[in-house]
Amino acid sequence: MPKPFMLALIASLILLTFSPILRAQTATMHADESAVEKWNNDPFDGHARTGGCAPGLPCADPSFYAGKKGPPPRRDLSGIWDATAGGGVQAGGVAAHPAVYPGDTPGSEAERKRFQGGQPDEKGVLNPLPYTSAGEAALKANKPTGQSIRAVPSVLGTDPVNRCDPVGFPYMVNFQFLVVELAQTKDQVIYLSQFEHEWRIIWTDGRELPKDPEPRWNGYSVGRWVDDYTFVVETVGMNEKSWLDHAGRPHSKDLRVTEIFHLLDYDTMEHTETISDPKMYTQPWTAHKLILHRQSPDFDIREMFCSPSETRAYNELVGDPINPESK
């Protein structure tokens, strides 16, 4: 592996060690385990009911996620939901199609040892995507910095998120699907995420999707209940400047995303996402099927912003000196 590439990876890890995003994924230690933190909670700090296991995070008793409070409410998604334990952190690409080699689990020790970034395409990856020729060309033009076989040093990456552009949809749920809050009104479902301070409006007043929409980072969303426990959302009109995920998968203006929120019990919800974009992919494909867990009503979601000043400081102190293109 080239020395500049290694230095970039090491520098990125050092920077992330002190970032609020990583701290949001790290268990908070309390001198008194019976104490309950009221601010900046995360699902693994003992404040909320915890369970499951995610790479780099502590495991807890899965019985906490056993749906102890009975059946789900009818036609109501309201609450604070966490996908972390179910695979919501998708640094190597969407959960169903990670841009890694077979046998490598994104974030695992084996994956880190085998990690080989800088590949020109995704030949040989686990569960490859059905790219069109245009999709393949668009993929190669994107330079991701996540845990994928195509990753480049962070200072050479073209990920819009690294420039503090809006994350956009569906990138927001295909990378750091952490703790989100859903709220309902008579005509809307409001989706709130502290990851890069993203929020969406899903209209439920019966309106149709726009025919020729002006592009938006988060697109235009409408939702409907197909039964008492299943809510289906269709989204169109996403800005082509955004990516689908952290592995640099592209989309066109014709992207259509279908989400299914299915309540399994009071404490558990399944989220399924399907991508349809005939310009980039020969057929629709499922990005993920994740399990979300309800958190305590007094759960305080951490603030997670992209800071242009911190990005600039990183480039001045770390990025530019090791970037061969800056010399």
C-alpha positions, 0 to 999 in steps of 0.5 A: 500500500502506498505510503501516502495512502497509509498516512491518510488512513492513519490521519483520518483515524486520529481525527475521528477518534476525537469526533463527536460522531465517533463518540456518539457510537462509543459507550459512555462510562459512568462511575455509578452504573445506576446513574442515568445521563439526561444529555447526549445519550447513545443506545449503548450507555445504559440509559436506553434499553440496549441489545444486539452488537455492532462493529466497534460497539459493546454487545448487550443482552439481546433480551432487552429487545424482546418486544416486552411492551406488547403489540405495536400501536396502529398506524403510528410510527412516532418515537425515537428509533435506533438502527445501530445494533441492526447494521445501521452504520454502513461505512462499506456501502449499503448493507445488502450490497457492501463494496467489499470482497466475499468473506469480509464483514465491513468494520471487522478485523478481517476486513481491516487486514484485507482492506485494499482501496483504490480499485477502479471498479467493483469487480469481485465484490460481495453481491454486486450491483446491476450497473448499466454502462452509464452507471459503471462510468458514473461509479468510476468517476466517484472517489469514496473514502469509506471502507470499500475496495474503491476507497482513496485517501480522504484528501483525494476523495470526492464524497460530497459529505466530506465537503460539508454538502448536505448528506441528502436522501437516501445517503442519510439512511445508507451510511449513518442510520443511527438514532432518528426521531419520527413524529406524526401530524394529520398530514405528515410524518416528520423524519428527524436525524442529528447526523449532519442535522438532516430532516425530511417531510413525508406527506400523507395528505393524498397528494401525488408526487411531482411529475417534473420536480425541481431537484432537492437534496432530500427529494419529494416524499409521499407515504401511505398506510397499506395496513395498520402496521405497514407504512410505504414511502415513495421518494423522487426528485433527488439532486444528482450531486448526492451519492447513494451511499458511502461507497460512491454508488451513483444515481440519476435524476430518475432515481426513485426510492421505496421505503417500507416501515413495518412495525413488528411489535411495540419496540421493534420496526423493520425498515426496507429500502429499494432503489430504482434508477433505470439509467444507472441500474438494469433493475431495482435492488434492495439496499437494506432491510434493517431492524430499528429499536424504540428508545426511551422517550427521554432519550437525548440525541447527540448533535452531529454537524459537519463543520467547514472550519474543522474540515479546513483545519484538517486539510491545513494540518494533515491533508495538504502535507500528505496529498501528492497532488498538492505539491 
